[in-house]
Amino acid sequence: MPVYRRVLAHAATDPARPAIVHDGAVLTFGDLGATVRARARALAERFGLRPGDRVALLADPHPEFLLTYLAVHALGAACVPLDARAPAARLDGILRHVSPAATFSSGGIAAGAARQARYSDLASATGGTADTEVPAEAVADILLTTGTTAEAKAVVLSHRALASAVEHINAVVGTRPGDVEVLALPLHHSFGLGRVRCVLACGATLVLTPGRMDGARLIEALVAHRATGFASVPAGISILLAGNGRQLGRVAGQLRYLELGSSSMPVEQKRALMRLLPETRIAMHYGLTEASRSAFLRFHENPDRLESIGRPSPGVQMRIAGGEAGAGEIEIRGDHLMSGYWQAPERTARVLDGGWLRTGDLGRTDADGWFYLEARKDDVINVGGRKVLPGEIEEVLLGHPAIRECACVGVPDPQGLAGEIVSVWMVPRRPDRARPAFSELAKLLRTRLEPYKVPRRFHWTDALPRSASGKVLRHRLREDA
């Protein structure tokens, strides 16, 4: 059953249950169902939208966006969630590429948008439509990736893919009716939007928080709403542990689950989180926009596997292809995979082959079926023909007490001899304290790594550039090196 129909089914079976909480207001499943059906009718009658049309929605953490998102699905149209804070030039480019039949937002819209409207234009909608029979393979979402490269891709996801992802995510994370989840993730991205679908599809309550939350405000929200779950990217957990780690203990007794993902996380931070939340199911996922949450690692159940990205999710297959001695490119197969990239058949053919998705991630697996991520193919540094994985350098540096975060990239060798050299950017753990000399860090690395892997350039920075989903934007570091 499509996700939107699962959500609407709760309107009939449990209409009084809270569905969405925002700014003190509670929207029940009954109200949600009536509103979504009325908006689907308004989209068709007032705006002339039809099944198969593409509808762009500028996403913000407000029920208006989610109600319209579900209404687009109920109409049988395809939703294109966009970052409301993106520069106008980027939005114009996306809109030209996807060519939506209409674009909705809370406020102003990029100049290139055709058929512009506000969510408030749908607020007075009444009446409703019967549940639409939407084919499982029909396009549900077109998501713009926020990966580590400069080039964004428009990922096409079917209703089957969304439903399959909800099934295996909820099976691992354990969200269930009666749960209350505080959500502080961007809603135009696969992680945040995926949490919305998982929570509402199982009849749990979603608490939307405005804007970016600092650690203290997040703790207060978890306490105030008696939350049983939340989700975060590792960068958010890093900030939380640095400033409010002890405060997290306030909610240890009430949190049933915590989902993590979208980027890597140091093992020591994982252990610190386990100590603070000893009874919480902490599940960290591995996946892509093209293949949502394909593998999971549950910390407390697998404390000796914290360096792994986990095992495949239920119903998902993973393998290592094109490598030797157990190492190579990670490939994924399952009903949750994308249908392809929008209007990019050649690009699609390069990554989808015989039902398998080539991820572009290099990894390995062991005899027990655990997978380990080594690097993105694009991130591998070529030093004089020798391959260097950024992660092995970063792991050593993160063991230094003065370094909170770091990222390595390859940049052209200024002498033209080695092709590339290693350049590293580091965030100090305590900006107000003295930092180790670069010579000290180089000496530390030489005790653990081959000489050619030692960075030739060291940089301190206040923060690493990240995407909305928390991934380090290594191409930006290459540009600044």
Secondary structure, DSSP 8 states (H G I E B T S, - for coil): --HHHHHHHHHHH-TTSEEEEETTEEEEHHHHHHHHHHHHHHHHHTT---TT-EEEEEE-SSHHHHHHHHHHHHHT-EEEEEETTS-HHHHHHHHHHH--SEEEESS---TT-SSEEEGGGGTT--S--------TTSEEEEEE---SSS---EEEEEHHHHHHHHHHHHHHH---TT-EEEE-S-SSSHHHHHHHHHHHHTT-EEEE--S---HHHHHHHHHHTT-SEEEE-HHHHHHHHHHHHHHHGGGTTT--EEEE-SS---HHHHHHHHHH-TTSEEEEEEEETTEEEEEEEETTT-GGGTTS-BEE-TT-EEEEEEEETTEEEEEEESTTB--EETT-HHHHHHHEETTEEEEEEEEEE-TTS-EEEEEEGGG-EEETTEEE-HHHHHHHHHTSTTEEEEEEEEEE-TTSSSBEEEEEEEEES-TTS----HHHHHHHHHTTS-GGGS-SEEEE-SS--B-TTS-B-HHHHHHH-
